[in-house]
Amino acid sequence: MVPRRGKSATAYGGSRKPRRQRQHNRKRSRPRRNRSPRASRRRTDPGAEPRARFDMRSGEIRALEENLGYRFQRRELIEQALTHSSQAREAEAAGASTRLPGGGDNEQLEFLGDAVLGLITSETLFHRFPGFREGHLSKLRAHLVGQRHLLRVAEQLHIGQYMRLGRGEEKSGGRSKASLLVDALEAILAALYLDGGWQVARDFIVRVIVEPELAHMNLEASAIPVMDFKSALQEALQASGRPQPVYVLVKEEGPEHKKTFTVEARLAEPDTAQFVGRAQGGTKKRAEQEAARQVLEHLAKVADTELANGKKPPGRT
């Protein structure tokens, strides 16, 4: 017995559709998946850089650029220059990816900016004071690139309010820490150099860091400012017959490669309790120098008070 076959579509007067058209109709009948806006952006722009969660807002960048007097072409440089390592570590732990060099923080830029600042300052002093000896130029450069002067510049530019800090640094007052402000300023100098070139970095350093301080100091060939405050304090106390101060390291914090030292210079007073100068620095020597400067200023005020009262200060004839 011959098995019975089913009738084809043509047997009922219909026309059988081609296989390709049937497959196309099946694809159209499938429900479409809803894609998120983020997925759509990835499909339309597959080469786009992933943005980190902690990117600065455009308004903040524009405000900082106005303070600096320069508009960045590569804004990721200024963002990195303002990112402290604490913020970069938190972003990395949270899964925010960034393809900036140096791990996303400003430590490598700080390294480069310190070198750019030193060279441009040296070149400016070399041409500005041809009659100064090497020792005088070195002392003057040390003052211009020192933490005390750079801190004033960073505060004038309001860098603290733009820094990106981790929660721990934020709670501990990191926006006003001298070491963090100076590091961010040096990183910004590197960002200016990488984005705009040597002339842009040079113009900014001379205009903002070097020239205003030189004008304030009103230098002459015989009027080199005091840079070694410890030696100056030692000489002043010897001349007055008073004992030397005691320098005490009271605090040491931060990672091994980037420590901050707090030093006190304790000076015994003849009639009152001891005077204490307290300062921070990236090295013990820097902190000691700043503490010694505070003691020198204290001695100067005491001497002025004694002169005003008609009393001759010790060591003066």
MIGUVEX-942011 format. One record per residue (C-alpha): chain; z, x, y; residue in one letter. Coordinates in Angstrom, 2 decimals, decimal comma. Last residue first. Example, Ala and Ser with C-alpha at 12.3 -4.5 7.8 and 13.67 -1.06 7.14 Angstrom:
<r drenza="A" Z="7,14" X="13,67" Y="-1,06" figu="S"/>
<r drenza="A" Z="7,80" X="12,30" Y="-4,50" figu="A"/>
This chain:
<r drenza="A" Z="70,71" X="75,03" Y="97,56" figu="T"/>
<r drenza="A" Z="69,86" X="72,70" Y="94,68" figu="R"/>
<r drenza="A" Z="71,05" X="73,29" Y="91,10" figu="G"/>
<r drenza="A" Z="73,50" X="70,38" Y="91,05" figu="P"/>
<r drenza="A" Z="72,69" X="67,59" Y="93,51" figu="P"/>
<r drenza="A" Z="74,10" X="67,93" Y="97,04" figu="K"/>
<r drenza="A" Z="76,03" X="64,86" Y="98,10" figu="K"/>
<r drenza="A" Z="75,18" X="63,07" Y="101,34" figu="G"/>
<r drenza="A" Z="75,07" X="59,60" Y="99,78" figu="N"/>
<r drenza="A" Z="71,26" X="59,44" Y="100,09" figu="A"/>
<r drenza="A" Z="71,06" X="62,88" Y="98,49" figu="L"/>
<r drenza="A" Z="73,18" X="61,68" Y="95,56" figu="E"/>
<r drenza="A" Z="70,97" X="58,63" Y="95,09" figu="T"/>
<r drenza="A" Z="67,80" X="60,74" Y="95,16" figu="D"/>
<r drenza="A" Z="69,26" X="63,12" Y="92,57" figu="A"/>
<r drenza="A" Z="70,25" X="60,25" Y="90,27" figu="V"/>
<r drenza="A" Z="66,74" X="58,77" Y="90,55" figu="K"/>
<r drenza="A" Z="65,16" X="62,14" Y="89,69" figu="A"/>
<r drenza="A" Z="67,50" X="62,59" Y="86,73" figu="L"/>
<r drenza="A" Z="66,50" X="59,18" Y="85,36" figu="H"/>
<r drenza="A" Z="62,80" X="59,98" Y="85,78" figu="E"/>
<r drenza="A" Z="63,32" X="63,21" Y="83,85" figu="L"/>
<r drenza="A" Z="65,17" X="61,31" Y="81,09" figu="V"/>
<r drenza="A" Z="62,27" X="58,87" Y="80,78" figu="Q"/>
<r drenza="A" Z="59,80" X="61,76" Y="80,56" figu="R"/>
<r drenza="A" Z="61,88" X="63,30" Y="77,76" figu="A"/>
<r drenza="A" Z="61,58" X="60,05" Y="75,78" figu="A"/>
<r drenza="A" Z="57,80" X="60,13" Y="76,26" figu="E"/>
<r drenza="A" Z="57,59" X="63,74" Y="75,07" figu="Q"/>
<r drenza="A" Z="59,85" X="63,03" Y="72,08" figu="E"/>
<r drenza="A" Z="57,66" X="60,10" Y="71,00" figu="A"/>
<r drenza="A" Z="54,54" X="62,22" Y="71,25" figu="R"/>
<r drenza="A" Z="56,16" X="65,04" Y="69,27" figu="K"/>
<r drenza="A" Z="57,37" X="62,67" Y="66,53" figu="K"/>
<r drenza="A" Z="53,84" X="61,42" Y="66,00" figu="T"/>
<r drenza="A" Z="52,15" X="58,03" Y="66,55" figu="G"/>
<r drenza="A" Z="54,66" X="57,39" Y="69,28" figu="G"/>
<r drenza="A" Z="57,66" X="55,28" Y="70,31" figu="Q"/>
<r drenza="A" Z="60,21" X="55,88" Y="73,06" figu="A"/>
<r drenza="A" Z="63,94" X="55,76" Y="73,89" figu="R"/>
<r drenza="A" Z="65,62" X="57,70" Y="76,72" figu="G"/>
<r drenza="A" Z="69,39" X="57,56" Y="76,39" figu="V"/>
<r drenza="A" Z="71,88" X="58,36" Y="79,13" figu="F"/>
<r drenza="A" Z="75,33" X="59,41" Y="77,95" figu="Q"/>
<r drenza="A" Z="78,43" X="57,65" Y="79,22" figu="A"/>
<r drenza="A" Z="79,66" X="58,48" Y="82,69" figu="T"/>
<r drenza="A" Z="81,12" X="61,37" Y="84,70" figu="D"/>
<r drenza="A" Z="79,25" X="64,46" Y="83,46" figu="P"/>
<r drenza="A" Z="76,37" X="62,69" Y="81,67" figu="E"/>
<r drenza="A" Z="75,34" X="63,79" Y="78,17" figu="A"/>
<r drenza="A" Z="71,62" X="63,28" Y="77,60" figu="L"/>
<r drenza="A" Z="70,32" X="61,59" Y="74,47" figu="R"/>
<r drenza="A" Z="66,55" X="61,68" Y="73,92" figu="A"/>
<r drenza="A" Z="65,86" X="58,88" Y="71,43" figu="E"/>
<r drenza="A" Z="62,88" X="58,81" Y="69,08" figu="V"/>
<r drenza="A" Z="60,95" X="55,95" Y="67,47" figu="T"/>
<r drenza="A" Z="58,12" X="57,03" Y="65,15" figu="F"/>
<r drenza="A" Z="55,09" X="54,95" Y="64,17" figu="T"/>
<r drenza="A" Z="53,31" X="55,84" Y="60,94" figu="K"/>
<r drenza="A" Z="49,61" X="55,53" Y="60,19" figu="K"/>
<r drenza="A" Z="48,62" X="57,48" Y="57,05" figu="H"/>
<r drenza="A" Z="52,01" X="56,97" Y="55,37" figu="E"/>
<r drenza="A" Z="52,14" X="53,25" Y="56,10" figu="P"/>
<r drenza="A" Z="54,30" X="51,91" Y="58,95" figu="G"/>
<r drenza="A" Z="57,81" X="52,58" Y="60,17" figu="E"/>
<r drenza="A" Z="60,12" X="55,44" Y="61,17" figu="E"/>
<r drenza="A" Z="63,20" X="54,71" Y="63,23" figu="K"/>
<r drenza="A" Z="66,06" X="56,58" Y="64,92" figu="V"/>
<r drenza="A" Z="64,67" X="60,12" Y="65,17" figu="L"/>
<r drenza="A" Z="67,18" X="61,88" Y="67,42" figu="V"/>
<r drenza="A" Z="66,43" X="64,33" Y="70,24" figu="Y"/>
<r drenza="A" Z="69,57" X="65,87" Y="71,78" figu="V"/>
<r drenza="A" Z="69,41" X="66,71" Y="75,46" figu="P"/>
<r drenza="A" Z="70,16" X="70,18" Y="76,86" figu="Q"/>
<r drenza="A" Z="73,47" X="70,93" Y="78,52" figu="P"/>
<r drenza="A" Z="73,71" X="71,17" Y="82,31" figu="R"/>
<r drenza="A" Z="73,58" X="74,29" Y="84,46" figu="G"/>
<r drenza="A" Z="71,39" X="72,69" Y="87,13" figu="S"/>
<r drenza="A" Z="68,53" X="75,14" Y="86,65" figu="A"/>
<r drenza="A" Z="68,88" X="74,91" Y="82,87" figu="Q"/>
<r drenza="A" Z="68,66" X="71,11" Y="83,06" figu="L"/>
<r drenza="A" Z="65,45" X="71,23" Y="85,11" figu="A"/>
<r drenza="A" Z="63,87" X="73,86" Y="82,86" figu="E"/>
<r drenza="A" Z="64,57" X="71,86" Y="79,70" figu="Q"/>
<r drenza="A" Z="63,26" X="68,68" Y="81,30" figu="L"/>
<r drenza="A" Z="60,01" X="70,39" Y="82,31" figu="A"/>
<r drenza="A" Z="59,64" X="71,81" Y="78,81" figu="S"/>
<r drenza="A" Z="60,14" X="68,38" Y="77,23" figu="K"/>
<r drenza="A" Z="57,88" X="66,71" Y="79,77" figu="F"/>
<r drenza="A" Z="54,86" X="68,86" Y="78,90" figu="D"/>
<r drenza="A" Z="52,22" X="67,07" Y="80,99" figu="M"/>
<r drenza="A" Z="53,37" X="67,72" Y="84,57" figu="V"/>
<r drenza="A" Z="50,53" X="67,14" Y="86,99" figu="P"/>
<r drenza="A" Z="48,28" X="69,96" Y="88,23" figu="I"/>
<r drenza="A" Z="48,46" X="70,34" Y="92,01" figu="A"/>
<r drenza="A" Z="47,11" X="73,78" Y="92,88" figu="S"/>
<r drenza="A" Z="43,41" X="73,00" Y="92,39" figu="A"/>
<r drenza="A" Z="43,83" X="69,60" Y="93,97" figu="E"/>
<r drenza="A" Z="44,25" X="66,27" Y="92,29" figu="L"/>
<r drenza="A" Z="44,68" X="62,91" Y="93,99" figu="N"/>
<r drenza="A" Z="46,58" X="61,54" Y="90,93" figu="M"/>
<r drenza="A" Z="45,47" X="57,96" Y="91,62" figu="H"/>
<r drenza="A" Z="41,86" X="59,05" Y="92,11" figu="A"/>
<r drenza="A" Z="41,98" X="60,95" Y="88,82" figu="L"/>
<r drenza="A" Z="43,46" X="57,88" Y="87,13" figu="E"/>
<r drenza="A" Z="40,75" X="55,56" Y="88,44" figu="P"/>
<r drenza="A" Z="38,01" X="58,07" Y="87,48" figu="E"/>
<r drenza="A" Z="38,96" X="58,64" Y="83,83" figu="V"/>
<r drenza="A" Z="39,66" X="55,36" Y="82,04" figu="I"/>
<r drenza="A" Z="37,61" X="52,51" Y="83,52" figu="V"/>
<r drenza="A" Z="34,56" X="54,03" Y="85,22" figu="R"/>
<r drenza="A" Z="34,38" X="57,31" Y="83,29" figu="V"/>
<r drenza="A" Z="35,04" X="55,65" Y="79,93" figu="I"/>
<r drenza="A" Z="32,68" X="52,74" Y="80,62" figu="F"/>
<r drenza="A" Z="29,80" X="54,89" Y="81,88" figu="D"/>
<r drenza="A" Z="30,17" X="57,28" Y="78,94" figu="R"/>
<r drenza="A" Z="30,16" X="54,53" Y="76,32" figu="A"/>
<r drenza="A" Z="27,04" X="52,94" Y="77,82" figu="V"/>
<r drenza="A" Z="25,33" X="56,32" Y="78,17" figu="Q"/>
<r drenza="A" Z="26,07" X="57,37" Y="74,59" figu="W"/>
<r drenza="A" Z="24,62" X="54,33" Y="72,89" figu="G"/>
<r drenza="A" Z="24,89" X="50,59" Y="73,44" figu="G"/>
<r drenza="A" Z="26,10" X="49,17" Y="70,14" figu="D"/>
<r drenza="A" Z="27,48" X="52,26" Y="68,39" figu="L"/>
<r drenza="A" Z="28,99" X="53,73" Y="71,58" figu="Y"/>
<r drenza="A" Z="30,46" X="50,45" Y="72,78" figu="L"/>
<r drenza="A" Z="31,94" X="49,84" Y="69,32" figu="A"/>
<r drenza="A" Z="33,43" X="53,33" Y="69,33" figu="A"/>
<r drenza="A" Z="35,08" X="52,66" Y="72,69" figu="L"/>
<r drenza="A" Z="36,36" X="49,36" Y="71,30" figu="I"/>
<r drenza="A" Z="38,02" X="51,26" Y="68,44" figu="A"/>
<r drenza="A" Z="39,79" X="53,48" Y="70,98" figu="E"/>
<r drenza="A" Z="41,09" X="50,38" Y="72,77" figu="L"/>
<r drenza="A" Z="42,24" X="48,81" Y="69,50" figu="A"/>
<r drenza="A" Z="44,18" X="51,95" Y="68,56" figu="D"/>
<r drenza="A" Z="45,79" X="52,03" Y="72,01" figu="V"/>
<r drenza="A" Z="46,91" X="48,41" Y="71,71" figu="L"/>
<r drenza="A" Z="48,23" X="48,87" Y="68,17" figu="L"/>
<r drenza="A" Z="50,23" X="51,99" Y="69,08" figu="S"/>
<r drenza="A" Z="51,72" X="50,43" Y="72,21" figu="A"/>
<r drenza="A" Z="52,96" X="47,30" Y="70,49" figu="K"/>
<r drenza="A" Z="52,52" X="44,23" Y="72,72" figu="S"/>
<r drenza="A" Z="50,26" X="42,17" Y="70,47" figu="R"/>
<r drenza="A" Z="52,23" X="43,33" Y="67,43" figu="G"/>
<r drenza="A" Z="55,31" X="41,33" Y="68,39" figu="G"/>
<r drenza="A" Z="56,96" X="41,27" Y="64,94" figu="S"/>
<r drenza="A" Z="55,73" X="37,74" Y="64,18" figu="K"/>
<r drenza="A" Z="52,10" X="38,65" Y="64,80" figu="E"/>
<r drenza="A" Z="52,38" X="41,81" Y="62,73" figu="E"/>
<r drenza="A" Z="53,65" X="39,79" Y="59,77" figu="G"/>
<r drenza="A" Z="51,09" X="37,03" Y="60,16" figu="R"/>
<r drenza="A" Z="48,19" X="39,47" Y="60,21" figu="G"/>
<r drenza="A" Z="46,65" X="40,45" Y="63,51" figu="L"/>
<r drenza="A" Z="43,36" X="39,83" Y="65,26" figu="R"/>
<r drenza="A" Z="43,52" X="41,35" Y="68,74" figu="M"/>
<r drenza="A" Z="42,16" X="39,30" Y="71,66" figu="Y"/>
<r drenza="A" Z="45,44" X="38,68" Y="73,54" figu="Q"/>
<r drenza="A" Z="46,44" X="42,31" Y="73,23" figu="G"/>
<r drenza="A" Z="43,25" X="43,60" Y="74,83" figu="I"/>
<r drenza="A" Z="44,27" X="42,25" Y="78,24" figu="H"/>
<r drenza="A" Z="41,93" X="44,80" Y="79,96" figu="L"/>
<r drenza="A" Z="44,76" X="45,95" Y="82,24" figu="Q"/>
<r drenza="A" Z="47,04" X="46,20" Y="79,21" figu="E"/>
<r drenza="A" Z="44,58" X="48,43" Y="77,37" figu="A"/>
<r drenza="A" Z="44,25" X="50,68" Y="80,44" figu="V"/>
<r drenza="A" Z="48,02" X="51,00" Y="80,78" figu="R"/>
<r drenza="A" Z="48,29" X="51,86" Y="77,08" figu="L"/>
<r drenza="A" Z="45,58" X="54,48" Y="77,47" figu="L"/>
<r drenza="A" Z="47,70" X="56,30" Y="80,07" figu="H"/>
<r drenza="A" Z="50,85" X="56,43" Y="77,95" figu="R"/>
<r drenza="A" Z="48,99" X="57,10" Y="74,71" figu="Q"/>
<r drenza="A" Z="47,32" X="60,27" Y="75,92" figu="G"/>
<r drenza="A" Z="43,56" X="60,60" Y="76,52" figu="V"/>
<r drenza="A" Z="43,88" X="61,17" Y="80,29" figu="L"/>
<r drenza="A" Z="47,10" X="63,21" Y="80,01" figu="H"/>
<r drenza="A" Z="45,80" X="65,53" Y="77,32" figu="A"/>
<r drenza="A" Z="42,61" X="65,98" Y="79,37" figu="R"/>
<r drenza="A" Z="44,66" X="67,18" Y="82,34" figu="L"/>
<r drenza="A" Z="46,63" X="69,61" Y="80,21" figu="K"/>
<r drenza="A" Z="43,44" X="71,01" Y="78,65" figu="S"/>
<r drenza="A" Z="41,76" X="71,36" Y="82,04" figu="L"/>
<r drenza="A" Z="44,72" X="73,29" Y="83,41" figu="H"/>
<r drenza="A" Z="44,77" X="75,65" Y="80,43" figu="G"/>
<r drenza="A" Z="41,03" X="76,27" Y="80,66" figu="E"/>
<r drenza="A" Z="41,20" X="77,27" Y="84,31" figu="R"/>
<r drenza="A" Z="40,18" X="74,87" Y="87,05" figu="F"/>
<r drenza="A" Z="37,50" X="75,94" Y="89,55" figu="G"/>
<r drenza="A" Z="34,68" X="73,88" Y="88,02" figu="P"/>
<r drenza="A" Z="36,73" X="70,68" Y="88,43" figu="F"/>
<r drenza="A" Z="34,41" X="67,66" Y="88,17" figu="R"/>
<r drenza="A" Z="31,81" X="69,15" Y="85,84" figu="H"/>
<r drenza="A" Z="34,27" X="70,31" Y="83,17" figu="F"/>
<r drenza="A" Z="36,52" X="67,30" Y="83,78" figu="L"/>
<r drenza="A" Z="33,70" X="64,87" Y="83,00" figu="T"/>
<r drenza="A" Z="32,59" X="66,79" Y="79,91" figu="E"/>
<r drenza="A" Z="36,15" X="66,92" Y="78,55" figu="S"/>
<r drenza="A" Z="36,63" X="63,17" Y="79,13" figu="T"/>
<r drenza="A" Z="33,33" X="62,41" Y="77,40" figu="I"/>
<r drenza="A" Z="34,24" X="64,58" Y="74,42" figu="L"/>
<r drenza="A" Z="37,78" X="63,24" Y="74,00" figu="G"/>
<r drenza="A" Z="36,79" X="59,60" Y="74,36" figu="L"/>
<r drenza="A" Z="33,98" X="59,92" Y="71,81" figu="V"/>
<r drenza="A" Z="36,35" X="61,61" Y="69,32" figu="A"/>
<r drenza="A" Z="39,04" X="58,94" Y="69,72" figu="D"/>
<r drenza="A" Z="36,39" X="56,24" Y="69,40" figu="G"/>
<r drenza="A" Z="35,21" X="57,60" Y="66,06" figu="L"/>
<r drenza="A" Z="38,67" X="57,52" Y="64,48" figu="F"/>
<r drenza="A" Z="39,43" X="54,12" Y="66,02" figu="E"/>
<r drenza="A" Z="36,18" X="52,80" Y="64,56" figu="L"/>
<r drenza="A" Z="37,31" X="53,95" Y="61,13" figu="Q"/>
<r drenza="A" Z="40,68" X="52,20" Y="61,55" figu="E"/>
<r drenza="A" Z="39,34" X="48,94" Y="63,00" figu="N"/>
<r drenza="A" Z="39,57" X="46,66" Y="59,97" figu="D"/>
<r drenza="A" Z="36,69" X="45,06" Y="58,01" figu="G"/>
<r drenza="A" Z="36,78" X="47,34" Y="54,95" figu="G"/>
<r drenza="A" Z="35,38" X="50,36" Y="56,81" figu="G"/>
<r drenza="A" Z="31,91" X="48,94" Y="57,20" figu="P"/>
<r drenza="A" Z="31,51" X="45,19" Y="57,84" figu="L"/>
<r drenza="A" Z="30,29" X="43,11" Y="54,96" figu="R"/>
<r drenza="A" Z="32,93" X="40,41" Y="55,21" figu="T"/>
<r drenza="A" Z="34,30" X="38,19" Y="52,50" figu="S"/>
<r drenza="A" Z="37,20" X="35,79" Y="52,96" figu="A"/>
<r drenza="A" Z="38,89" X="35,50" Y="49,58" figu="G"/>
<r drenza="A" Z="42,45" X="34,86" Y="50,75" figu="A"/>
<r drenza="A" Z="43,51" X="38,35" Y="49,67" figu="A"/>
<r drenza="A" Z="40,65" X="39,86" Y="51,66" figu="E"/>
<r drenza="A" Z="41,60" X="37,85" Y="54,75" figu="A"/>
<r drenza="A" Z="45,22" X="38,96" Y="54,44" figu="E"/>
<r drenza="A" Z="44,19" X="42,59" Y="54,05" figu="R"/>
<r drenza="A" Z="41,86" X="42,42" Y="57,08" figu="A"/>
<r drenza="A" Z="44,62" X="40,83" Y="59,18" figu="Q"/>
<r drenza="A" Z="47,10" X="43,60" Y="58,35" figu="S"/>
<r drenza="A" Z="44,43" X="46,26" Y="58,93" figu="S"/>
<r drenza="A" Z="44,08" X="45,18" Y="62,54" figu="H"/>
<r drenza="A" Z="40,85" X="43,54" Y="63,63" figu="T"/>
<r drenza="A" Z="39,90" X="44,14" Y="67,28" figu="L"/>
<r drenza="A" Z="37,25" X="46,79" Y="66,66" figu="A"/>
<r drenza="A" Z="35,87" X="44,71" Y="63,77" figu="Q"/>
<r drenza="A" Z="35,17" X="41,79" Y="66,09" figu="E"/>
<r drenza="A" Z="33,62" X="44,12" Y="68,67" figu="I"/>
<r drenza="A" Z="31,28" X="45,51" Y="66,02" figu="L"/>
<r drenza="A" Z="30,41" X="42,12" Y="64,50" figu="E"/>
<r drenza="A" Z="29,08" X="41,17" Y="67,90" figu="R"/>
<r drenza="A" Z="26,00" X="43,30" Y="67,51" figu="R"/>
<r drenza="A" Z="24,17" X="42,88" Y="70,83" figu="Q"/>
<r drenza="A" Z="27,37" X="43,27" Y="72,80" figu="F"/>
<r drenza="A" Z="27,56" X="42,29" Y="76,47" figu="R"/>
<r drenza="A" Z="29,27" X="44,83" Y="78,76" figu="Y"/>
<r drenza="A" Z="31,57" X="44,64" Y="81,77" figu="G"/>
<r drenza="A" Z="34,68" X="45,16" Y="79,62" figu="L"/>
<r drenza="A" Z="36,58" X="42,23" Y="81,09" figu="N"/>
<r drenza="A" Z="33,46" X="40,05" Y="80,91" figu="E"/>
<r drenza="A" Z="32,89" X="41,13" Y="77,33" figu="E"/>
<r drenza="A" Z="36,45" X="40,05" Y="76,54" figu="L"/>
<r drenza="A" Z="35,84" X="36,58" Y="77,95" figu="A"/>
<r drenza="A" Z="32,51" X="36,31" Y="76,12" figu="R"/>
<r drenza="A" Z="34,12" X="37,28" Y="72,83" figu="I"/>
<r drenza="A" Z="36,90" X="34,75" Y="73,26" figu="E"/>
<r drenza="A" Z="34,43" X="31,97" Y="74,07" figu="G"/>
<r drenza="A" Z="32,33" X="32,82" Y="71,01" figu="S"/>
<r drenza="A" Z="35,32" X="32,27" Y="68,73" figu="R"/>
<r drenza="A" Z="36,49" X="35,29" Y="66,76" figu="M"/>
<r drenza="A" Z="35,76" X="35,39" Y="63,06" figu="D"/>
<r drenza="A" Z="38,85" X="35,03" Y="60,82" figu="F"/>
<r drenza="A" Z="37,37" X="33,06" Y="57,96" figu="R"/>
<r drenza="A" Z="34,74" X="35,71" Y="57,32" figu="A"/>
<r drenza="A" Z="31,08" X="34,78" Y="57,63" figu="R"/>
<r drenza="A" Z="28,68" X="35,38" Y="54,76" figu="P"/>
<r drenza="A" Z="25,52" X="37,08" Y="56,06" figu="E"/>
<r drenza="A" Z="22,38" X="34,96" Y="55,91" figu="A"/>
<r drenza="A" Z="19,63" X="36,05" Y="53,53" figu="G"/>
<r drenza="A" Z="19,41" X="32,75" Y="51,65" figu="P"/>
<r drenza="A" Z="18,82" X="30,73" Y="54,82" figu="D"/>
<r drenza="A" Z="17,56" X="27,26" Y="53,87" figu="T"/>
<r drenza="A" Z="19,33" X="27,23" Y="50,51" figu="R"/>
<r drenza="A" Z="22,59" X="28,65" Y="51,89" figu="R"/>
<r drenza="A" Z="22,55" X="26,17" Y="54,75" figu="R"/>
<r drenza="A" Z="22,11" X="23,33" Y="52,31" figu="S"/>
<r drenza="A" Z="25,04" X="24,56" Y="50,22" figu="A"/>
<r drenza="A" Z="27,25" X="24,56" Y="53,34" figu="R"/>
<r drenza="A" Z="26,08" X="21,08" Y="54,30" figu="P"/>
<r drenza="A" Z="27,16" X="19,84" Y="50,85" figu="S"/>
<r drenza="A" Z="24,48" X="18,70" Y="48,46" figu="R"/>
<r drenza="A" Z="24,37" X="15,18" Y="47,08" figu="N"/>
<r drenza="A" Z="22,57" X="15,12" Y="43,75" figu="R"/>
<r drenza="A" Z="19,49" X="12,99" Y="43,39" figu="R"/>
<r drenza="A" Z="19,32" X="10,31" Y="40,69" figu="P"/>
<r drenza="A" Z="16,52" X="10,79" Y="38,12" figu="R"/>
<r drenza="A" Z="13,66" X="8,24" Y="38,41" figu="S"/>
<r drenza="A" Z="11,40" X="10,69" Y="40,22" figu="R"/>
<r drenza="A" Z="11,54" X="13,14" Y="37,31" figu="K"/>
<r drenza="A" Z="10,59" X="10,39" Y="34,83" figu="R"/>
<r drenza="A" Z="7,61" X="9,39" Y="36,97" figu="N"/>
<r drenza="A" Z="6,30" X="12,97" Y="37,00" figu="H"/>
<r drenza="A" Z="6,57" X="13,21" Y="33,22" figu="Q"/>
<r drenza="A" Z="4,52" X="10,01" Y="32,83" figu="R"/>
<r drenza="A" Z="1,86" X="11,35" Y="35,23" figu="Q"/>
<r drenza="A" Z="1,47" X="14,56" Y="33,21" figu="R"/>
<r drenza="A" Z="1,16" X="12,60" Y="29,92" figu="R"/>
<r drenza="A" Z="-1,77" X="10,47" Y="31,15" figu="P"/>
<r drenza="A" Z="-1,13" X="6,75" Y="31,44" figu="K"/>
<r drenza="A" Z="-2,25" X="4,37" Y="28,61" figu="R"/>
<r drenza="A" Z="-4,34" X="1,43" Y="29,86" figu="S"/>
<r drenza="A" Z="-3,35" X="-2,06" Y="28,84" figu="G"/>
<r drenza="A" Z="-5,50" X="-4,60" Y="26,98" figu="G"/>
<r drenza="A" Z="-3,02" X="-5,24" Y="24,26" figu="Y"/>
<r drenza="A" Z="-4,74" X="-2,85" Y="21,83" figu="A"/>
<r drenza="A" Z="-4,93" X="-0,24" Y="24,55" figu="T"/>
<r drenza="A" Z="-1,15" X="0,12" Y="24,53" figu="A"/>
<r drenza="A" Z="-1,29" X="1,16" Y="20,89" figu="S"/>
<r drenza="A" Z="-0,44" X="-1,07" Y="18,04" figu="K"/>
<r drenza="A" Z="2,08" X="0,15" Y="15,54" figu="G"/>
<r drenza="A" Z="0,82" X="1,30" Y="12,14" figu="R"/>
<r drenza="A" Z="1,29" X="-0,53" Y="8,92" figu="R"/>
<r drenza="A" Z="1,79" X="1,55" Y="5,85" figu="P"/>
<r drenza="A" Z="-1,04" X="1,41" Y="3,32" figu="V"/>
<r drenza="A" Z="0,00" X="0,00" Y="0,00" figu="M"/>
